Amino acid sequence: MLPNQANMFLPILDNWEEYFQDPHEGLGTTYERFLLHELFSMLDEKFTIESVLEVPSFGMTGVSGINSLWWAQQGKQVVVLDDNKDRIEYIKQVWADLNLPVSISLFNEKSLQFEAKSFDLVWNFAALWFVNDLADFSNQLKRIARQVIFICVPNMNGIGFRWRLRQYPLPEKIRLENIEPNRIKTYFSDSEWELWKTDLFDVPPWPDIPLKKEELVKRLLPWKFKGTESIDPSEKKQEDRVTIIDYFSGANKHLQREMKKYRFLERSPEFFRNLWGHHRYFIFKRKQ
């Protein structure tokens, strides 16, 4: 069993600020991000997306607020909403350093101040379980979205997810019922919206545990890393860190190719992906 820590079920709740000092996200998060890029590309090809709203944006392990970088790189209008004022300032700096345009504002769940059909795509990743009132929130997204709503949530049937539920207390901020597939389908489907596609994805050769996979190995095999604990993150060599930021800045142009070698399980049988997959996505489209 791994050492107990505060919010070990979802460490990003406590350590999000650390990633802005040291953006090394590790294999797990970086792999997820490139899979999202593939899904983004599919959505853009199918629906010709020109404007994107990510709300709420907090939830993925790693550097917060940068899930939509791909869209901005493609020349799309991007708006990101986050519920933490301090975090917003950090996020703005990352986008500015990458010279990619974005509008970042404070998230108010009770009132999304956008006109109807303002964005071609409205989406979020691992963030839906922070929403207090899913019924009201889903209605707001359906009002704001012009074409597509894209929701990604943890796979509740996954072995790693169920293990974490048994091992660690669920943080008070999390509403587990919000990520139940049938509940999502119910709230985001109505007379104007329909489920277009849903599937399991993020099926890498490592378990669904919210730690850098390098860190996981260190904890399970500490004798192999004795003497490395005192290394300052600022002294980490550029080539030793794994972060999507280096891909977008051009510092690591081969990162996408490196991540592709881990995706051999993505097309495995559904019964296996249901047990091992880390996430499930739902794509809702407005009815014609």
ABEGO torsion letter per residue (X at the ends): XBBBBBGAABAAAAAAAAAAABABAEAAAAAAAAAAAAAAAAAAAAAGBABBBBOBABGBBEBBGAAAAAAAAAGBBBBBBBABAAAAAAAAAAAAAAGBBBBBBBBBAABBBBBBGABABBBBBGAAAABABAAAAAAAAAAABAABBBBBBBBAABAAAAAAAAABBBBAABBAAAABAAAAAAAABBAABBBABBBBBGBBABBBBBBBAAAAAAAABAAAABGAAABBAAABBAAABBBAAAAAAGABAAAAAAAAAAAAAAABBAAAAAAABABBBBBBBBBX
